[in-house]
Amino acid sequence: SIGLYFTPHPATKLPMLLQLENDVKLDIPAGQKDFLVTDDFTLPIDVVLMAIYPHAHYLGKDIQAFATLPDGTKQTLIHIPNWNLNWQAVYRYAEPVRLPKGTKVSLRYVYDNSEENPLNPNHPPDRVVAGNRSRDEMCHLWLQVLPVNFDAAQGDPRMALQEALARHNIENNPADFEAHYNLAAMLQAKDKPETAIGEYQAAVRLRPDDAAANNALGAALVGAGHPEQGVGYLQVALKARPDYFEAHYNLGFALAAQNDFESATQQFSLALQLQPQDANVEANLGAAMAQMGRFPEAKSHFEHALRIDPNQPIAKENLDVLRKEMNSQK
């Protein structure tokens, strides 16, 4: 069972899980006794560290994480000198640890892939790389943090952490698809469409057939005033996932922006089949039909949109104009 608690007031504390991972460095030769993996992440805001979760598999030997504060003070966050899987757990601090902006959080994991490691699953030892199997390895450090001393007027402070982490992951591994995609989404949310487009393009280069990435890139191009460039990516998204509501909807927008209202109505109609009670699709389908002179059908879609959402702006504005136009033709 789960417990859900509701409140009439918005949250004032915004915790998040900060995930540091450096699996890309894991390529442990057979027989190597002290294989070191390191990573350093600089906090862009003030946080309080509530809990920590280190994670490795059977080759993990010496697991430690520490913080270097802006004044140079070094503080151990966790140190497990004789790691085994029984140490895998979430460790909560009796007293939360304050880490100011500019603190460098570091992990130092040592792996033992020698015959002397009694937990080594490979006998004789074999090369080990990153992976989800227990015989593979991982290098993860997850931190439960609570942003503090932030200005609520500047927005959700977790976005600053997520953006910094995405950039950090890309620096560690330029082939990190999720990092490029997530960074693009955050840049788009910050109204930085051109830089967002660059990150979406990087994601699509890594996974050319990914439906979500192609849809996001296509939509971003349409939003930035380049609908002719967006169409191709949206078509790729629909080839990968024909029932992709958002891609049909975005493709309708892209086609309408190029005055191809016939094709736009087809895409909006397909989107409406997937989500029949979507007021925005109804309104945009009506607008495309009105552009084609199909006024009775447009009127029907506007009215349906307003039954779903009485405040749908496109339907409200266009229905008034359409009624006047239809009355003038009588």
Buried (B, 14 or more C-beta within 10 A) or exposed (E): EEEEEEEEEEEEEBBBEBEBBBBBBBEBEBEBBEBEBEBBBBBBBBBBBBBBBBBBBBBBBBBBBBBBBEEEEEEEBBEBEEBBEEBBEEEEBEEBBBBBBBBBBBBBBBBBBBBEBEEBBBEEBBEBEBEEEEEBBBBBBBBBBBBBEBEEEEEBBBBBBBBBBBBBBBEBBEEBBEBBBBBBBBBBEEEBBEEBBBBBBBBBEBBEEBBBBBBBBBBBBBBBEBBEBBBBBBBBBBEBBEEBBBBBBBBBBBBBBBEBBEBBBBBBBBBBEBBEEBBBBBBBBBBBBBBEEBBEBBBBBBEBBBEBBEEBEBBBEBBEEBEEBEEEEE
